[in-house]
Amino acid sequence: MTSDTRETLRFLQTENTRLMEENRELRDENATLRRILDVLRTLQDVSTSITASTSVLGLLDRILQSALQSIDATAGSLLLIDDETGELVFTVVEGASREALLNYRLPMGTGIAGWVAQHAEPVIVANVRHDPRFSPLVDETIHFQTLSLVCVPLATPRKVLGVLNALNKAGGKEFTSDDLALLAVVAQLAATAMERAESATPEAHA
């Protein structure tokens, strides 16, 4: 085998490896886009099917499930602000700690979720132990371990209604800016859906 032939083979092997990697990345991107389209279709269906008999809790549960699946989060929650006490209430929860967390109350400003609700700004945290805003209060109460999270405000133009949390990406991976952007869209649609559900109730027209 001549040196030219060996060089050609090395080049072809390198190109083959590069193309295989590009194909893998494209497959991953396509899979991500499909998940995003699926969750947006679900949210669109939810938003347009709201009637006076719509269960708001059922609506929020469906929205949260779709959001978590789309970004491969293993757990998550939707916290709403109690207008009377100012506390954040775990209204919808997905994951192993669902029963322990439902209706759990968190003082405004406590933890990352409390910070997001207070400042109406989204955050993405790769390691919560390195973030001074993190409070271990909830983890210690329900014997859970939060590793990473994405948290976005649930808000209308008039006020902040609560926050949407996604925890611990599958496989120990880090959440990305794309995950944050998608969750922000989901939160906006959820807030709109809540407003529509509220306006569809008989009390709203009394």
N, C-alpha and C positions, 0 to 999 in steps of 0.2 A: 504493500500500500504506500503510495507516494505521499509526501508531505502535503501536497495540494489536496489530495483526496481526504486526508485526515482533517485538514482545516475545513473542508466543505462539510464533512460529517459533523464536526463540532458546531459549526454554524447552524446546520439543520437541526441539531439537537437543542441548541439554545433557542432557536425560533419556535420549535415545537413546544418547548416548555413555556415560553412567553405566551404563545397562542392559547395553550391550555389554561393558563392562569387568567388571561383575558376572558376566555369563555366562561370560566367559573365565576368571575366577577360579574359578567353580564347576566348569568343565570341568577345570581344572588340579587342583583338590581331588579331584574324582572319579577322575581318572587316578592320583593319588597313593594314594588309598584302594584302588583296584584292585591297584596294585603291592604294597601292604602285605598285602592279603588273599592275593595269589598267593604271596608269600614265606612267610607264616604257614601256608598250606596245604601248601606244599612241606616246611617244617620239621616240620609235624605228621605228614606221610606218612613222612618220614625217621625221625622219632623212634619211630613205631609199627611200623616194618618192620625194626627191628634184630634180628638173629639172631646166633648164634655165628659164622657165616661172613661177617658184615658186615665190609667193609674200613673201618677207622676213617678212614684217609686219604681214601678215596673219599667217605665220609660228610661229613668236614669240608670237602672241596672243594666238594661240592654246597651245603652250608650257606653257605660264603663267597660263591659265585657268586650265590646267591639274595639274600643281604644286599646285595651291591654293586649289583646290578641295581635293587633296590627304592629305593635312595637316589641313583641316578645317579652313583655313584663310578666313576672310570675305572681305578682300581687298588686293590689291597688285599692284606692278608696276615693269616694267623693264626699267632701265635707261641706256642709252648708252652715251659714252663719245664723245663729238664733238671734233674731232682731231684739228680743227682750233682754237677753243676758249678754249678748255680744260674743258668746262662745262659739267655737267651731264644733259641729256635731257630725260624727261619722254616720252619715245617712245611708250610704251604699258601700258595701265592702266586698271585694273579691279576693279569695285566697284562703289559706288554711286557718287564719285567725278571724274569719268572718263573724262567727257568733260572739266571740269575746269583744270585738270592736264595735259592733253595731250599737249606735246611740251613745257611745263613749264621747265625753265632752272634753274639749281642749281649750284652755284660756286663749283668747286672742293674743297673738304675738309669740306664743310658745312654739318652739321648734321651727323647722323650715316651712311647714305648712302654715303656721301662724304668721311667719314673716311674709310669705307670699300673699296671704289674705290681707295683711296690714298694708303692704306696699304695692299690691296689684301688679307685681312683676314676676315673670316666670323664671325658674331656676333649673339648672341641671347640675347634679353633684355626683362625681365619679366615686367618691369615698366619703360617706357622711361623717366618719370619725375625724376627718380633717377639716370639717366645716364648723366654725364656732356657732352657727345658728342651730345646729342639730341638738335636739333634746332627746335623751334616752328614755324619757318618761313612759311613752307608749310601749316601746320595746320591752322595758322591764316589767310593765304591767301585764302584758299578754305573752311574755316569754318568746319574743320574736327577734330576729336580727335583720335590721335594715342595713344593706350594704351600699347601694346606690339608689338614686331616685331622680325622677323628673316631676316637677310640681308646677302647675300653671293656674292662674286665677280663673274663676268662673264668674264672668262679669257681663253686665249689660252697660250701655252708655251711661246709665244713671247711677249704678252702684255695683259693688262686689257682692256676689251671692255666696261665694265659697271658693273652694279650690279642688283641683283634680290631681290626684297623686298616682304615680306609677312607680313600683318598687322592684329592684333586683331583676335586671335583665337576664333572661335564660342563658345558661352556659357560662355565667360569670362575666359576660361581655359588658362593655360600657355603653350607656345610652349616648346617642348622637344628637347633633343639632337637628337632624331630620326628624328624630323621635320627638324632640321638643316642639318643633314646628307643627307636626301632625297633632300632637296632644293639644296644642293651643287652638288649632282649628276645631278639634272635637269639643273642647271646652266652650268655644264660642257658639257652636251649634247646639250644645246642651243648654246653654243659657237662653238661647232663642227658643228652643223647644219648651223650656220651663215657662217662659213668658207666654207662649202660645197656649200651653196647657192651662195656665192660670186664667187667661182671657177667655178660654172656651168654657169655663165653669159657669153655672147659672148665677153664682154670687157676683161674678164680674159684670154681669149685665143687669143686676138688680137696681 
